[in-house]
């Protein structure tokens, strides 16, 4: 889905700010039918949970309502008027003056509605957005709503991060001309020093299309006519990790005689290649070693709300510590994040919101038999359909970002359990069909090993999440080292593919110190990383290390977490723990190359 952009033929109005807000039930029965009866105002973009002091709001399960008025610019008389919601977590319904204009399930991908028939240029309208945070067996991510003995509805889910909800990303009113570009796909290659750029433009008409590629200074470097085709850029500057050089494709839809321009859309792109060859991960033909993190969109007060100040600061810290990459664990991040990564040359593993498709985890923790994960009553065809829809939306949104070098289809699903292959094979096929250019991976949980995993061969890169020295052999780094080496060897020897660490980490309380190997201390986190790195460096096939986590983050209540997950290398307010300095020393020395 195209991002709204301002061009000579397109305009946009940002609708962020303070919106009237109410829980379902607190307002009138059909809140979209009139002004929302409430004194509350919520900030957009932000998760609503931590904005208010009322626990009934924080713990609410179900619909909430946001409302504001908006004015259609008076110059839009002859334009199509669209309303775009960058994210409504996890389900959204949009009403214009009481009329339902859009519905969408999936909390981390955008959706939009053509509201031309419902509004008039120059006039104001009432915009109401309902957002529901409920998860089920057929949502991605999954969850279950239970009713406690107290009668309170509670949302259970199988991931540890807090189920923040609301309008955490921007809302846009934007215009497109009646004849317009609806999609563009750009793929790039390198032929010596020449950049090859394949493009395919979709429009809502058969009007002729022409494209021009501009370099970063705005100079035209290639041009072509036709909705699909190829451009060649001689002496191209490639997009590289650490140097995010971007070109722009200017797409013009012309009137039938080719004289007038009906629509202009501009899409940035980078010229680069990505390939897995043997046990190497190659960017522009050169071996790349991932250093970085699994992250979260997470901050005090805003929750998962996008914030440009946090964006800039997080990327500063990534650079400071020598991270060249991150994974969008465990859901697609705001588009602004990917655009920033594009511009700054940070490599991204783009992950779906499929986290928690694993009932074996509970079994593993309690030792009790667990319900089958891949069963129709748990995660069956209907879940897979939702997963497929989500993949389509993710790839449609992010396919043109040069920073995205790999798709991660799921986090820690039950890949060693019967039925995993039947579940994943069609999703792998779909991903390859939607994007034949990027490698794919999924992260393997502790219960899946080289011996018992049923799906690793379907993917290009083996990514494993391992917590030896934390959940296993806690406090015994010697034993942990042996377990880890044995475990990694199993994957390396069996699959002959690049292997990387998707997660490794230890909860750490800043300020807690010890001269011994005491879990939760800053020294232990450092020693834990050192042990992991010693092991990684023994494997030729190892292509990267993503620490869990970049920063401490909010989790749901529970006995396993005290004030959130503390595996951050930075605290939640982004102060470095001692291990951050150790990582910095290692990573700045590597500079994207494998340790020797
Ligand atoms: C994992 C999950 C991640 C958790 C982490 C932990 O394996 O993928 O979402 O936060 O472990 O800290 O337990």
Boltz pocket constraint, residues with backbone or C-beta under 6 A from the ligand:
constraints:
  - pocket:
      binder: B
      contacts: [[A, 159], [A, 160], [A, 161], [A, 330], [A, 411], [A, 412], [A, 465], [A, 503], [A, 548], [A, 565], [A, 567]]
      max_distance: 6.0
